[in-house]
């Protein structure tokens, strides 16, 4: 099998289809620390900076979002989960911060990621998308 004529570097962006992009924007900015980078209301797109990557929020009733079919709900999600690498990982502080914002938590444990096995916390954004906050790999 031949190799592609390029080398992958990192995740550039993830696109989430949203019933309420403004609620998701506040969650990703106010709770997780993203910042709004670009907005194109005419097509229903908000782009958030997440470190070196972007999280794009597409309103399901906007020009782009209508192409994806019905809105995600409790029976159908638009992805399994989004994993964000976290510098300064302090599990107790992160959990306290999420609780203070009323964020629903999932499981907490050690999981394998791009940099190896390490701690992670699953939580859910306001539309039920699972977000993994991933700490650094275990030493050794």
N, C-alpha and C positions, 0 to 999 in steps of 0.2 A: 504494500500500500504506500502511495507517495505521500510526502509531507506537504502541508499547505505552504504557499509562498509568503507566509506571514507568521508572526509570533504573537500570541495573545498576551496582553499585559495585565489587565484588571477589569472589573466590571465598570463600564462607563455610566450606565444609567439603568434604572428599573422604572417601568411605567405601571402605575396603579389606576385602575378605573374606579371612579368614586361617585357615590350617590350625592355626597356633599363635600366637594373639594375644599371648601373653606374650613370645615371642621377638621378634616385631615391635615390641612396646612397648619392650623394652630397646634395640633398634636405633634407633628413632626418638627415644627419650629420651637414651640414653647416647652414641650416635654423632652424631646430627643436632641434639641440643639441645632437643627438644620437652620438654614436661612433662605429666604426667598431670593432667587437669583433672577428669574425672568417670568413674565406673565403675558399670555396671549389670550385675553378674554374672548376675542372674536372666534377662536377655535376651541375654547374651553380647556386651556392648558396652563398649569402653574408648574414651574421647575424650581426645585429646592436643592440647594447645595448641601451635600452630605460628605464632608471631607473632600476627597478627590473625585467623588462620584456625584451623580444627580439622581434624585427621586422625582419623577414626573407624575403629576396628578392630573388625570384627564376626567372631566365631568362626563358622566354617562349620557347626559342630555345635550352635550355640546357637539360641535361639528365632528371632532375626532372620536369622541366617545360613542356616538350613535353607530359607528361601524362595528363595535364589539358586541352587539346584541344586548340582552337584558342586563340589568344591574346585578352585581354580586349580592348574595344574600346568605342566610343561614344554611341553605341547601347547596349553594354553589359559589366558590371563591374564584377570584381572578389569578391566584397563585397559591403555592403551598406556604412559603414564608420568605421574608426578606431578612438577610443577615447583615448587620452592621458591626464592623470591627470597632472596639472601644478601647481607647487609650486611658490609662489611669483607672483600670477596672477595680472597683471596690464593691463587692457584692452587696454588703449591708447598706451602703450609702445609695447604691442604685435602686435596690428594692424599696428603701424608705422614700426616695424621690418619686418612684412610680406610684407607690401607695398615696403619697401626698397629692398626686394629680388624679387619683381615682382610676388608675390604669389597671385593667384586669391582667393578672399574671398567669402564666402557664408554668411549665416545669422548669426547674433550675438544676443544672448538672454539668457534667463534663462531656463535651462533644468535639468531634473532629471537624476542623475547618481548613481554610486555605493555608494557614500557618502551622497546623498541627492540632493535637489534642489540647483542649483548654476549657476554662469555665465559660458558661453561657446562661443567659436568662431569656426565656420566652415570655413575651407579653403580646397584647393585642391592641391594635389601633381602634379608633372609634367605629370603624366599619367592619371589624372582625378579622382584618388581615393580621396574621401572626408575624411578629418581628422578633428576631433573635439578636440580642446584644451580646457580642462575642469578645471575651477577654483574650489576653495573650496566651501562647502555648505554655504548657507546664515545662519547667526547667528539666533538663536531662534527657 
